[in-house]
């Protein structure tokens, strides 16, 4: 039973690691993508976000 509880607490802890971006940071990321200096995939890897976002 304790193993299941540990797994549940680990999953809930992982869900809390979602990063919130400030409006200024979102704008900066979009502008970087629109400039076309790097690919969207490279930009997403640098910022640590999924391409679908």
mmCIF entry with sequence, helices, sheets and N, C-alpha, C, O atoms, coordinates in Angstrom:
data_MODEL
# 
_entry.id   MODEL 
# 
_entity.id                         1 
_entity.type                       polymer 
_entity.pdbx_number_of_molecules   1 
# 
_entity_poly.entity_id                      1 
_entity_poly.type                           'polypeptide(L)' 
_entity_poly.nstd_linkage                   no 
_entity_poly.nstd_monomer                   no 
_entity_poly.pdbx_seq_one_letter_code       
;(UNK)(UNK)(UNK)(UNK)(UNK)(UNK)(UNK)(UNK)(UNK)(UNK)(UNK)(UNK)(UNK)(UNK)(UNK)(UNK)
(UNK)(UNK)(UNK)(UNK)(UNK)(UNK)(UNK)(UNK)(UNK)(UNK)(UNK)(UNK)(UNK)(UNK)(UNK)(UNK)
(UNK)(UNK)(UNK)(UNK)(UNK)(UNK)(UNK)(UNK)(UNK)(UNK)(UNK)(UNK)(UNK)(UNK)(UNK)(UNK)
(UNK)(UNK)(UNK)(UNK)(UNK)
;
_entity_poly.pdbx_seq_one_letter_code_can   XXXXXXXXXXXXXXXXXXXXXXXXXXXXXXXXXXXXXXXXXXXXXXXXXXXXX 
_entity_poly.pdbx_strand_id                 A 
# 
loop_
_entity_poly_seq.entity_id 
_entity_poly_seq.num 
_entity_poly_seq.mon_id 
_entity_poly_seq.hetero 
1 1  UNK n 
1 2  UNK n 
1 3  UNK n 
1 4  UNK n 
1 5  UNK n 
1 6  UNK n 
1 7  UNK n 
1 8  UNK n 
1 9  UNK n 
1 10 UNK n 
1 11 UNK n 
1 12 UNK n 
1 13 UNK n 
1 14 UNK n 
1 15 UNK n 
1 16 UNK n 
1 17 UNK n 
1 18 UNK n 
1 19 UNK n 
1 20 UNK n 
1 21 UNK n 
1 22 UNK n 
1 23 UNK n 
1 24 UNK n 
1 25 UNK n 
1 26 UNK n 
1 27 UNK n 
1 28 UNK n 
1 29 UNK n 
1 30 UNK n 
1 31 UNK n 
1 32 UNK n 
1 33 UNK n 
1 34 UNK n 
1 35 UNK n 
1 36 UNK n 
1 37 UNK n 
1 38 UNK n 
1 39 UNK n 
1 40 UNK n 
1 41 UNK n 
1 42 UNK n 
1 43 UNK n 
1 44 UNK n 
1 45 UNK n 
1 46 UNK n 
1 47 UNK n 
1 48 UNK n 
1 49 UNK n 
1 50 UNK n 
1 51 UNK n 
1 52 UNK n 
1 53 UNK n 
# 
_struct_asym.id          A 
_struct_asym.entity_id   1 
# 
loop_
_struct_conf.conf_type_id 
_struct_conf.id 
_struct_conf.pdbx_PDB_helix_id 
_struct_conf.beg_label_comp_id 
_struct_conf.beg_label_asym_id 
_struct_conf.beg_label_seq_id 
_struct_conf.pdbx_beg_PDB_ins_code 
_struct_conf.end_label_comp_id 
_struct_conf.end_label_asym_id 
_struct_conf.end_label_seq_id 
_struct_conf.pdbx_end_PDB_ins_code 
_struct_conf.beg_auth_comp_id 
_struct_conf.beg_auth_asym_id 
_struct_conf.beg_auth_seq_id 
_struct_conf.end_auth_comp_id 
_struct_conf.end_auth_asym_id 
_struct_conf.end_auth_seq_id 
_struct_conf.pdbx_PDB_helix_class 
_struct_conf.details 
_struct_conf.pdbx_PDB_helix_length 
HELX_P HELX_P1 AA1 UNK A 2  ? UNK A 15 ? UNK A 2  UNK A 15 1 ? 14 
HELX_P HELX_P2 AA2 UNK A 23 ? UNK A 35 ? UNK A 23 UNK A 35 1 ? 13 
HELX_P HELX_P3 AA3 UNK A 40 ? UNK A 47 ? UNK A 40 UNK A 47 1 ? 8  
# 
_struct_conf_type.id          HELX_P 
_struct_conf_type.criteria    ? 
_struct_conf_type.reference   ? 
# 
loop_
_atom_site.group_PDB 
_atom_site.id 
_atom_site.type_symbol 
_atom_site.label_atom_id 
_atom_site.label_alt_id 
_atom_site.label_comp_id 
_atom_site.label_asym_id 
_atom_site.label_entity_id 
_atom_site.label_seq_id 
_atom_site.pdbx_PDB_ins_code 
_atom_site.Cartn_x 
_atom_site.Cartn_y 
_atom_site.Cartn_z 
_atom_site.occupancy 
_atom_site.B_iso_or_equiv 
_atom_site.pdbx_formal_charge 
_atom_site.auth_seq_id 
_atom_site.auth_comp_id 
_atom_site.auth_asym_id 
_atom_site.auth_atom_id 
_atom_site.pdbx_PDB_model_num 
ATOM 1   N N  . UNK A 1 1  ? 0.815  -1.190 0.000   1.00 0.00 ? 1  UNK A N  1 
ATOM 2   C CA . UNK A 1 1  ? 0.000  0.000  0.000   1.00 0.00 ? 1  UNK A CA 1 
ATOM 3   C C  . UNK A 1 1  ? 0.862  1.258  0.000   1.00 0.00 ? 1  UNK A C  1 
ATOM 4   O O  . UNK A 1 1  ? 0.517  2.243  -0.654  1.00 0.00 ? 1  UNK A O  1 
ATOM 5   N N  . UNK A 1 2  ? 1.985  1.237  0.731   1.00 0.00 ? 2  UNK A N  1 
ATOM 6   C CA . UNK A 1 2  ? 2.835  2.424  0.791   1.00 0.00 ? 2  UNK A CA 1 
ATOM 7   C C  . UNK A 1 2  ? 3.482  2.712  -0.564  1.00 0.00 ? 2  UNK A C  1 
ATOM 8   O O  . UNK A 1 2  ? 3.731  3.868  -0.905  1.00 0.00 ? 2  UNK A O  1 
ATOM 9   N N  . UNK A 1 3  ? 3.754  1.649  -1.340  1.00 0.00 ? 3  UNK A N  1 
ATOM 10  C CA . UNK A 1 3  ? 4.329  1.858  -2.664  1.00 0.00 ? 3  UNK A CA 1 
ATOM 11  C C  . UNK A 1 3  ? 3.342  2.599  -3.555  1.00 0.00 ? 3  UNK A C  1 
ATOM 12  O O  . UNK A 1 3  ? 3.738  3.475  -4.324  1.00 0.00 ? 3  UNK A O  1 
ATOM 13  N N  . UNK A 1 4  ? 2.073  2.260  -3.460  1.00 0.00 ? 4  UNK A N  1 
ATOM 14  C CA . UNK A 1 4  ? 1.049  2.936  -4.247  1.00 0.00 ? 4  UNK A CA 1 
ATOM 15  C C  . UNK A 1 4  ? 0.928  4.396  -3.809  1.00 0.00 ? 4  UNK A C  1 
ATOM 16  O O  . UNK A 1 4  ? 0.753  5.280  -4.647  1.00 0.00 ? 4  UNK A O  1 
ATOM 17  N N  . UNK A 1 5  ? 1.018  4.649  -2.527  1.00 0.00 ? 5  UNK A N  1 
ATOM 18  C CA . UNK A 1 5  ? 0.936  6.012  -2.022  1.00 0.00 ? 5  UNK A CA 1 
ATOM 19  C C  . UNK A 1 5  ? 2.137  6.827  -2.504  1.00 0.00 ? 5  UNK A C  1 
ATOM 20  O O  . UNK A 1 5  ? 1.988  7.991  -2.876  1.00 0.00 ? 5  UNK A O  1 
ATOM 21  N N  . UNK A 1 6  ? 3.309  6.229  -2.499  1.00 0.00 ? 6  UNK A N  1 
ATOM 22  C CA . UNK A 1 6  ? 4.506  6.913  -2.972  1.00 0.00 ? 6  UNK A CA 1 
ATOM 23  C C  . UNK A 1 6  ? 4.391  7.244  -4.453  1.00 0.00 ? 6  UNK A C  1 
ATOM 24  O O  . UNK A 1 6  ? 4.797  8.322  -4.887  1.00 0.00 ? 6  UNK A O  1 
ATOM 25  N N  . UNK A 1 7  ? 3.843  6.324  -5.221  1.00 0.00 ? 7  UNK A N  1 
ATOM 26  C CA . UNK A 1 7  ? 3.644  6.557  -6.649  1.00 0.00 ? 7  UNK A CA 1 
ATOM 27  C C  . UNK A 1 7  ? 2.670  7.698  -6.868  1.00 0.00 ? 7  UNK A C  1 
ATOM 28  O O  . UNK A 1 7  ? 2.896  8.559  -7.719  1.00 0.00 ? 7  UNK A O  1 
ATOM 29  N N  . UNK A 1 8  ? 1.597  7.709  -6.112  1.00 0.00 ? 8  UNK A N  1 
ATOM 30  C CA . UNK A 1 8  ? 0.603  8.772  -6.238  1.00 0.00 ? 8  UNK A CA 1 
ATOM 31  C C  . UNK A 1 8  ? 1.190  10.123 -5.869  1.00 0.00 ? 8  UNK A C  1 
ATOM 32  O O  . UNK A 1 8  ? 0.918  11.119 -6.539  1.00 0.00 ? 8  UNK A O  1 
ATOM 33  N N  . UNK A 1 9  ? 1.984  10.170 -4.823  1.00 0.00 ? 9  UNK A N  1 
ATOM 34  C CA . UNK A 1 9  ? 2.584  11.443 -4.420  1.00 0.00 ? 9  UNK A CA 1 
ATOM 35  C C  . UNK A 1 9  ? 3.614  11.901 -5.449  1.00 0.00 ? 9  UNK A C  1 
ATOM 36  O O  . UNK A 1 9  ? 3.753  13.101 -5.688  1.00 0.00 ? 9  UNK A O  1 
ATOM 37  N N  . UNK A 1 10 ? 4.330  10.970 -6.057  1.00 0.00 ? 10 UNK A N  1 
ATOM 38  C CA . UNK A 1 10 ? 5.297  11.324 -7.091  1.00 0.00 ? 10 UNK A CA 1 
ATOM 39  C C  . UNK A 1 10 ? 4.598  11.913 -8.308  1.00 0.00 ? 10 UNK A C  1 
ATOM 40  O O  . UNK A 1 10 ? 5.055  12.909 -8.869  1.00 0.00 ? 10 UNK A O  1 
ATOM 41  N N  . UNK A 1 11 ? 3.496  11.302 -8.715  1.00 0.00 ? 11 UNK A N  1 
ATOM 42  C CA . UNK A 1 11 ? 2.736  11.800 -9.863  1.00 0.00 ? 11 UNK A CA 1 
ATOM 43  C C  . UNK A 1 11 ? 2.192  13.191 -9.584  1.00 0.00 ? 11 UNK A C  1 
ATOM 44  O O  . UNK A 1 11 ? 2.267  14.072 -10.440 1.00 0.00 ? 11 UNK A O  1 
ATOM 45  N N  . UNK A 1 12 ? 1.646  13.391 -8.396  1.00 0.00 ? 12 UNK A N  1 
ATOM 46  C CA . UNK A 1 12 ? 1.120  14.721 -8.071  1.00 0.00 ? 12 UNK A CA 1 
ATOM 47  C C  . UNK A 1 12 ? 2.231  15.756 -8.013  1.00 0.00 ? 12 UNK A C  1 
ATOM 48  O O  . UNK A 1 12 ? 2.016  16.913 -8.375  1.00 0.00 ? 12 UNK A O  1 
ATOM 49  N N  . UNK A 1 13 ? 3.403  15.362 -7.568  1.00 0.00 ? 13 UNK A N  1 
ATOM 50  C CA . UNK A 1 13 ? 4.538  16.288 -7.523  1.00 0.00 ? 13 UNK A CA 1 
ATOM 51  C C  . UNK A 1 13 ? 4.987  16.650 -8.938  1.00 0.00 ? 13 UNK A C  1 
ATOM 52  O O  . UNK A 1 13 ? 5.344  17.799 -9.200  1.00 0.00 ? 13 UNK A O  1 
ATOM 53  N N  . UNK A 1 14 ? 4.971  15.678 -9.850  1.00 0.00 ? 14 UNK A N  1 
ATOM 54  C CA . UNK A 1 14 ? 5.355  15.952 -11.228 1.00 0.00 ? 14 UNK A CA 1 
ATOM 55  C C  . UNK A 1 14 ? 4.382  16.915 -11.893 1.00 0.00 ? 14 UNK A C  1 
ATOM 56  O O  . UNK A 1 14 ? 4.793  17.745 -12.704 1.00 0.00 ? 14 UNK A O  1 
ATOM 57  N N  . UNK A 1 15 ? 3.124  16.820 -11.568 1.00 0.00 ? 15 UNK A N  1 
ATOM 58  C CA . UNK A 1 15 ? 2.127  17.709 -12.141 1.00 0.00 ? 15 UNK A CA 1 
ATOM 59  C C  . UNK A 1 15 ? 2.333  19.147 -11.693 1.00 0.00 ? 15 UNK A C  1 
ATOM 60  O O  . UNK A 1 15 ? 1.926  20.072 -12.395 1.00 0.00 ? 15 UNK A O  1 
ATOM 61  N N  . UNK A 1 16 ? 2.950  19.351 -10.552 1.00 0.00 ? 16 UNK A N  1 
ATOM 62  C CA . UNK A 1 16 ? 3.172  20.691 -10.015 1.00 0.00 ? 16 UNK A CA 1 
ATOM 63  C C  . UNK A 1 16 ? 4.341  21.403 -10.683 1.00 0.00 ? 16 UNK A C  1 
ATOM 64  O O  . UNK A 1 16 ? 4.561  22.590 -10.442 1.00 0.00 ? 16 UNK A O  1 
ATOM 65  N N  . UNK A 1 17 ? 5.094  20.693 -11.521 1.00 0.00 ? 17 UNK A N  1 
ATOM 66  C CA . UNK A 1 17 ? 6.279  21.297 -12.122 1.00 0.00 ? 17 UNK A CA 1 
ATOM 67  C C  . UNK A 1 17 ? 5.964  22.088 -13.381 1.00 0.00 ? 17 UNK A C  1 
ATOM 68  O O  . UNK A 1 17 ? 6.880  22.557 -14.057 1.00 0.00 ? 17 UNK A O  1 
ATOM 69  N N  . UNK A 1 18 ? 4.695  22.245 -13.708 1.00 0.00 ? 18 UNK A N  1 
ATOM 70  C CA . UNK A 1 18 ? 4.310  23.004 -14.886 1.00 0.00 ? 18 UNK A CA 1 
ATOM 71  C C  . UNK A 1 18 ? 4.745  24.454 -14.733 1.00 0.00 ? 18 UNK A C  1 
ATOM 72  O O  . UNK A 1 18 ? 4.488  25.081 -13.705 1.00 0.00 ? 18 UNK A O  1 
ATOM 73  N N  . UNK A 1 19 ? 5.400  24.977 -15.750 1.00 0.00 ? 19 UNK A N  1 
ATOM 74  C CA . UNK A 1 19 ? 5.943  26.325 -15.674 1.00 0.00 ? 19 UNK A CA 1 
ATOM 75  C C  . UNK A 1 19 ? 4.926  27.341 -16.171 1.00 0.00 ? 19 UNK A C  1 
ATOM 76  O O  . UNK A 1 19 ? 4.264  27.134 -17.188 1.00 0.00 ? 19 UNK A O  1 
ATOM 77  N N  . UNK A 1 20 ? 4.815  28.428 -15.446 1.00 0.00 ? 20 UNK A N  1 
ATOM 78  C CA . UNK A 1 20 ? 3.967  29.537 -15.863 1.00 0.00 ? 20 UNK A CA 1 
ATOM 79  C C  . UNK A 1 20 ? 4.846  30.627 -16.451 1.00 0.00 ? 20 UNK A C  1 
ATOM 80  O O  . UNK A 1 20 ? 5.839  31.026 -15.842 1.00 0.00 ? 20 UNK A O  1 
ATOM 81  N N  . UNK A 1 21 ? 4.488  31.105 -17.626 1.00 0.00 ? 21 UNK A N  1 
ATOM 82  C CA . UNK A 1 21 ? 5.252  32.141 -18.284 1.00 0.00 ? 21 UNK A CA 1 
ATOM 83  C C  . UNK A 1 21 ? 4.555  33.492 -18.109 1.00 0.00 ? 21 UNK A C  1 
ATOM 84  O O  . UNK A 1 21 ? 3.332  33.584 -18.203 1.00 0.00 ? 21 UNK A O  1 
ATOM 85  N N  . UNK A 1 22 ? 5.334  34.520 -17.858 1.00 0.00 ? 22 UNK A N  1 
ATOM 86  C CA . UNK A 1 22 ? 4.792  35.869 -17.782 1.00 0.00 ? 22 UNK A CA 1 
ATOM 87  C C  . UNK A 1 22 ? 4.424  36.327 -19.192 1.00 0.00 ? 22 UNK A C  1 
ATOM 88  O O  . UNK A 1 22 ? 4.929  35.785 -20.175 1.00 0.00 ? 22 UNK A O  1 
ATOM 89  N N  . UNK A 1 23 ? 3.562  37.305 -19.286 1.00 0.00 ? 23 UNK A N  1 
ATOM 90  C CA . UNK A 1 23 ? 3.113  37.801 -20.590 1.00 0.00 ? 23 UNK A CA 1 
ATOM 91  C C  . UNK A 1 23 ? 4.286  38.277 -21.431 1.00 0.00 ? 23 UNK A C  1 
ATOM 92  O O  . UNK A 1 23 ? 4.323  38.043 -22.639 1.00 0.00 ? 23 UNK A O  1 
ATOM 93  N N  . UNK A 1 24 ? 5.244  38.946 -20.798 1.00 0.00 ? 24 UNK A N  1 
ATOM 94  C CA . UNK A 1 24 ? 6.409  39.457 -21.526 1.00 0.00 ? 24 UNK A CA 1 
ATOM 95  C C  . UNK A 1 24 ? 7.231  38.317 -22.117 1.00 0.00 ? 24 UNK A C  1 
ATOM 96  O O  . UNK A 1 24 ? 7.734  38.423 -23.235 1.00 0.00 ? 24 UNK A O  1 
ATOM 97  N N  . UNK A 1 25 ? 7.365  37.225 -21.360 1.00 0.00 ? 25 UNK A N  1 
ATOM 98  C CA . UNK A 1 25 ? 8.129  36.077 -21.845 1.00 0.00 ? 25 UNK A CA 1 
ATOM 99  C C  . UNK A 1 25 ? 7.407  35.399 -23.006 1.00 0.00 ? 25 UNK A C  1 
ATOM 100 O O  . UNK A 1 25 ? 8.054  34.965 -23.959 1.00 0.00 ? 25 UNK A O  1 
ATOM 101 N N  . UNK A 1 26 ? 6.086  35.301 -22.946 1.00 0.00 ? 26 UNK A N  1 
ATOM 102 C CA . UNK A 1 26 ? 5.316  34.731 -24.046 1.00 0.00 ? 26 UNK A CA 1 
ATOM 103 C C  . UNK A 1 26 ? 5.499  35.550 -25.316 1.00 0.00 ? 26 UNK A C  1 
ATOM 104 O O  . UNK A 1 26 ? 5.689  34.996 -26.399 1.00 0.00 ? 26 UNK A O  1 
ATOM 105 N N  . UNK A 1 27 ? 5.440  36.868 -25.177 1.00 0.00 ? 27 UNK A N  1 
ATOM 106 C CA . UNK A 1 27 ? 5.619  37.749 -26.332 1.00 0.00 ? 27 UNK A CA 1 
ATOM 107 C C  . UNK A 1 27 ? 7.012  37.586 -26.911 1.00 0.00 ? 27 UNK A C  1 
ATOM 108 O O  . UNK A 1 27 ? 7.182  37.546 -28.130 1.00 0.00 ? 27 UNK A O  1 
ATOM 109 N N  . UNK A 1 28 ? 8.011  37.494 -26.042 1.00 0.00 ? 28 UNK A N  1 
ATOM 110 C CA . UNK A 1 28 ? 9.406  37.333 -26.490 1.00 0.00 ? 28 UNK A CA 1 
ATOM 111 C C  . UNK A 1 28 ? 9.581  36.029 -27.260 1.00 0.00 ? 28 UNK A C  1 
ATOM 112 O O  . UNK A 1 28 ? 10.275 35.995 -28.276 1.00 0.00 ? 28 UNK A O  1 
ATOM 113 N N  . UNK A 1 29 ? 8.955  34.958 -26.781 1.00 0.00 ? 29 UNK A N  1 
ATOM 114 C CA . UNK A 1 29 ? 9.060  33.663 -27.457 1.00 0.00 ? 29 UNK A CA 1 
ATOM 115 C C  . UNK A 1 29 ? 8.405  33.722 -28.827 1.00 0.00 ? 29 UNK A C  1 
ATOM 116 O O  . UNK A 1 29 ? 8.959  33.207 -29.798 1.00 0.00 ? 29 UNK A O  1 
ATOM 117 N N  . UNK A 1 30 ? 7.229  34.343 -28.921 1.00 0.00 ? 30 UNK A N  1 
ATOM 118 C CA . UNK A 1 30 ? 6.521  34.447 -30.204 1.00 0.00 ? 30 UNK A CA 1 
ATOM 119 C C  . UNK A 1 30 ? 7.325  35.291 -31.189 1.00 0.00 ? 30 UNK A C  1 
ATOM 120 O O  . UNK A 1 30 ? 7.442  34.931 -32.360 1.00 0.00 ? 30 UNK A O  1 
ATOM 121 N N  . UNK A 1 31 ? 7.875  36.399 -30.730 1.00 0.00 ? 31 UNK A N  1 
ATOM 122 C CA . UNK A 1 31 ? 8.677  37.262 -31.616 1.00 0.00 ? 31 UNK A CA 1 
ATOM 123 C C  . UNK A 1 31 ? 9.911  36.515 -32.104 1.00 0.00 ? 31 UNK A C  1 
ATOM 124 O O  . UNK A 1 31 ? 10.267 36.607 -33.278 1.00 0.00 ? 31 UNK A O  1 
ATOM 125 N N  . UNK A 1 32 ? 10.568 35.772 -31.207 1.00 0.00 ? 32 UNK A N  1 
ATOM 126 C CA . UNK A 1 32 ? 11.732 34.978 -31.622 1.00 0.00 ? 32 UNK A CA 1 
ATOM 127 C C  . UNK A 1 32 ? 11.349 33.984 -32.712 1.00 0.00 ? 32 UNK A C  1 
ATOM 128 O O  . UNK A 1 32 ? 12.117 33.760 -33.647 1.00 0.00 ? 32 UNK A O  1 
ATOM 129 N N  . UNK A 1 33 ? 10.171 33.389 -32.596 1.00 0.00 ? 33 UNK A N  1 
ATOM 130 C CA . UNK A 1 33 ? 9.712  32.448 -33.608 1.00 0.00 ? 33 UNK A CA 1 
ATOM 131 C C  . UNK A 1 33 ? 9.400  33.133 -34.924 1.00 0.00 ? 33 UNK A C  1 
ATOM 132 O O  . UNK A 1 33 ? 9.668  32.582 -35.992 1.00 0.00 ? 33 UNK A O  1 
ATOM 133 N N  . UNK A 1 34 ? 8.837  34.329 -34.856 1.00 0.00 ? 34 UNK A N  1 
ATOM 134 C CA . UNK A 1 34 ? 8.475  35.053 -36.072 1.00 0.00 ? 34 UNK A CA 1 
ATOM 135 C C  . UNK A 1 34 ? 9.692  35.608 -36.801 1.00 0.00 ? 34 UNK A C  1 
ATOM 136 O O  . UNK A 1 34 ? 9.652  35.790 -38.017 1.00 0.00 ? 34 UNK A O  1 
ATOM 137 N N  . UNK A 1 35 ? 10.766 35.878 -36.080 1.00 0.00 ? 35 UNK A N  1 
ATOM 138 C CA . UNK A 1 35 ? 11.976 36.384 -36.720 1.00 0.00 ? 35 UNK A CA 1 
ATOM 139 C C  . UNK A 1 35 ? 12.603 35.347 -37.650 1.00 0.00 ? 35 UNK A C  1 
ATOM 140 O O  . UNK A 1 35 ? 13.243 35.700 -38.641 1.00 0.00 ? 35 UNK A O  1 
ATOM 141 N N  . UNK A 1 36 ? 12.417 34.083 -37.331 1.00 0.00 ? 36 UNK A N  1 
ATOM 142 C CA . UNK A 1 36 ? 12.899 33.020 -38.199 1.00 0.00 ? 36 UNK A CA 1 
ATOM 143 C C  . UNK A 1 36 ? 14.387 32.774 -38.135 1.00 0.00 ? 36 UNK A C  1 
ATOM 144 O O  . UNK A 1 36 ? 14.942 32.116 -39.015 1.00 0.00 ? 36 UNK A O  1 
ATOM 145 N N  . UNK A 1 37 ? 15.057 33.296 -37.097 1.00 0.00 ? 37 UNK A N  1 
ATOM 146 C CA . UNK A 1 37 ? 16.498 33.079 -36.971 1.00 0.00 ? 37 UNK A CA 1 
ATOM 147 C C  . UNK A 1 37 ? 16.822 31.629 -36.612 1.00 0.00 ? 37 UNK A C  1 
ATOM 148 O O  . UNK A 1 37 ? 17.899 31.129 -36.935 1.00 0.00 ? 37 UNK A O  1 
ATOM 149 N N  . UNK A 1 38 ? 15.895 30.968 -35.949 1.00 0.00 ? 38 UNK A N  1 
ATOM 150 C CA . UNK A 1 38 ? 16.045 29.553 -35.640 1.00 0.00 ? 38 UNK A CA 1 
ATOM 151 C C  . UNK A 1 38 ? 14.703 28.874 -35.902 1.00 0.00 ? 38 UNK A C  1 
ATOM 152 O O  . UNK A 1 38 ? 13.665 29.531 -35.991 1.00 0.00 ? 38 UNK A O  1 
ATOM 153 N N  . UNK A 1 39 ? 14.743 27.562 -36.021 1.00 0.00 ? 39 UNK A N  1 
ATOM 154 C CA . UNK A 1 39 ? 13.499 26.839 -36.283 1.00 0.00 ? 39 UNK A CA 1 
ATOM 155 C C  . UNK A 1 39 ? 12.645 26.817 -35.016 1.00 0.00 ? 39 UNK A C  1 
ATOM 156 O O  . UNK A 1 39 ? 13.136 27.058 -33.913 1.00 0.00 ? 39 UNK A O  1 
ATOM 157 N N  . UNK A 1 40 ? 11.374 26.526 -35.198 1.00 0.00 ? 40 UNK A N  1 
ATOM 158 C CA . UNK A 1 40 ? 10.466 26.441 -34.060 1.00 0.00 ? 40 UNK A CA 1 
ATOM 159 C C  . UNK A 1 40 ? 10.913 25.315 -33.127 1.00 0.00 ? 40 UNK A C  1 
ATOM 160 O O  . UNK A 1 40 ? 10.838 25.458 -31.906 1.00 0.00 ? 40 UNK A O  1 
ATOM 161 N N  . UNK A 1 41 ? 11.373 24.212 -33.683 1.00 0.00 ? 41 UNK A N  1 
ATOM 162 C CA . UNK A 1 41 ? 11.844 23.094 -32.869 1.00 0.00 ? 41 UNK A CA 1 
ATOM 163 C C  . UNK A 1 41 ? 13.024 23.512 -31.997 1.00 0.00 ? 41 UNK A C  1 
ATOM 164 O O  . UNK A 1 41 ? 13.072 23.169 -30.815 1.00 0.00 ? 41 UNK A O  1 
ATOM 165 N N  . UNK A 1 42 ? 13.972 24.245 -32.565 1.00 0.00 ? 42 UNK A N  1 
ATOM 166 C CA . UNK A 1 42 ? 15.125 24.721 -31.792 1.00 0.00 ? 42 UNK A CA 1 
ATOM 167 C C  . UNK A 1 42 ? 14.693 25.682 -30.693 1.00 0.00 ? 42 UNK A C  1 
ATOM 168 O O  . UNK A 1 42 ? 15.178 25.608 -29.564 1.00 0.00 ? 42 UNK A O  1 
ATOM 169 N N  . UNK A 1 43 ? 13.790 26.571 -31.029 1.00 0.00 ? 43 UNK A N  1 
ATOM 170 C CA . UNK A 1 43 ? 13.295 27.544 -30.057 1.00 0.00 ? 43 UNK A CA 1 
ATOM 171 C C  . UNK A 1 43 ? 12.588 26.833 -28.900 1.00 0.00 ? 43 UNK A C  1 
ATOM 172 O O  . UNK A 1 43 ? 12.781 27.189 -27.738 1.00 0.00 ? 43 UNK A O  1 
ATOM 173 N N  . UNK A 1 44 ? 11.778 25.840 -29.219 1.00 0.00 ? 44 UNK A N  1 
ATOM 174 C CA . UNK A 1 44 ? 11.069 25.091 -28.184 1.00 0.00 ? 44 UNK A CA 1 
ATOM 175 C C  . UNK A 1 44 ? 12.038 24.329 -27.287 1.00 0.00 ? 44 UNK A C  1 
ATOM 176 O O  . UNK A 1 44 ? 11.848 24.283 -26.071 1.00 0.00 ? 44 UNK A O  1 
ATOM 177 N N  . UNK A 1 45 ? 13.073 23.731 -27.873 1.00 0.00 ? 45 UNK A N  1 
ATOM 178 C CA . UNK A 1 45 ? 14.065 23.024 -27.071 1.00 0.00 ? 45 UNK A CA 1 
ATOM 179 C C  . UNK A 1 45 ? 14.781 23.980 -26.126 1.00 0.00 ? 45 UNK A C  1 
ATOM 180 O O  . UNK A 1 45 ? 15.005 23.654 -24.960 1.00 0.00 ? 45 UNK A O  1 
ATOM 181 N N  . UNK A 1 46 ? 15.142 25.168 -26.632 1.00 0.00 ? 46 UNK A N  1 
ATOM 182 C CA . UNK A 1 46 ? 15.837 26.155 -25.787 1.00 0.00 ? 46 UNK A CA 1 
ATOM 183 C C  . UNK A 1 46 ? 14.966 26.585 -24.618 1.00 0.00 ? 46 UNK A C  1 
ATOM 184 O O  . UNK A 1 46 ? 15.453 26.728 -23.496 1.00 0.00 ? 46 UNK A O  1 
ATOM 185 N N  . UNK A 1 47 ? 13.695 26.790 -24.873 1.00 0.00 ? 47 UNK A N  1 
ATOM 186 C CA . UNK A 1 47 ? 12.779 27.292 -23.833 1.00 0.00 ? 47 UNK A CA 1 
ATOM 187 C C  . UNK A 1 47 ? 12.185 26.169 -22.999 1.00 0.00 ? 47 UNK A C  1 
ATOM 188 O O  . UNK A 1 47 ? 11.601 26.423 -21.946 1.00 0.00 ? 47 UNK A O  1 
ATOM 189 N N  . UNK A 1 48 ? 12.327 24.923 -23.459 1.00 0.00 ? 48 UNK A N  1 
ATOM 190 C CA . UNK A 1 48 ? 11.806 23.785 -22.708 1.00 0.00 ? 48 UNK A CA 1 
ATOM 191 C C  . UNK A 1 48 ? 10.291 23.653 -22.788 1.00 0.00 ? 48 UNK A C  1 
ATOM 192 O O  . UNK A 1 48 ? 9.643  23.272 -21.813 1.00 0.00 ? 48 UNK A O  1 
ATOM 193 N N  . UNK A 1 49 ? 9.729  23.968 -23.950 1.00 0.00 ? 49 UNK A N  1 
ATOM 194 C CA . UNK A 1 49 ? 8.289  23.849 -24.129 1.00 0.00 ? 49 UNK A CA 1 
ATOM 195 C C  . UNK A 1 49 ? 7.989  22.896 -25.281 1.00 0.00 ? 49 UNK A C  1 
ATOM 196 O O  . UNK A 1 49 ? 8.848  22.642 -26.124 1.00 0.00 ? 49 UNK A O  1 
ATOM 197 N N  . UNK A 1 50 ? 6.772  22.372 -25.311 1.00 0.00 ? 50 UNK A N  1 
ATOM 198 C CA . UNK A 1 50 ? 6.369  21.470 -26.387 1.00 0.00 ? 50 UNK A CA 1 
ATOM 199 C C  . UNK A 1 50 ? 6.043  22.266 -27.640 1.00 0.00 ? 50 UNK A C  1 
ATOM 200 O O  . UNK A 1 50 ? 5.524  23.378 -27.543 1.00 0.00 ? 50 UNK A O  1 
ATOM 201 N N  . UNK A 1 51 ? 6.333  21.726 -28.798 1.00 0.00 ? 51 UNK A N  1 
ATOM 202 C CA . UNK A 1 51 ? 6.067  22.418 -30.063 1.00 0.00 ? 51 UNK A CA 1 
ATOM 203 C C  . UNK A 1 51 ? 4.574  22.688 -30.256 1.00 0.00 ? 51 UNK A C  1 
ATOM 204 O O  . UNK A 1 51 ? 4.204  23.674 -30.892 1.00 0.00 ? 51 UNK A O  1 
ATOM 205 N N  . UNK A 1 52 ? 3.731  21.839 -29.724 1.00 0.00 ? 52 UNK A N  1 
ATOM 206 C CA . UNK A 1 52 ? 2.294  22.009 -29.891 1.00 0.00 ? 52 UNK A CA 1 
ATOM 207 C C  . UNK A 1 52 ? 1.782  23.264 -29.180 1.00 0.00 ? 52 UNK A C  1 
ATOM 208 O O  . UNK A 1 52 ? 0.730  23.794 -29.537 1.00 0.00 ? 52 UNK A O  1 
ATOM 209 N N  . UNK A 1 53 ? 2.508  23.729 -28.196 1.00 0.00 ? 53 UNK A N  1 
ATOM 210 C CA . UNK A 1 53 ? 2.071  24.912 -27.476 1.00 0.00 ? 53 UNK A CA 1 
ATOM 211 C C  . UNK A 1 53 ? 2.432  26.148 -28.260 1.00 0.00 ? 53 UNK A C  1 
ATOM 212 O O  . UNK A 1 53 ? 2.147  27.263 -27.821 1.00 0.00 ? 53 UNK A O  1 
# 
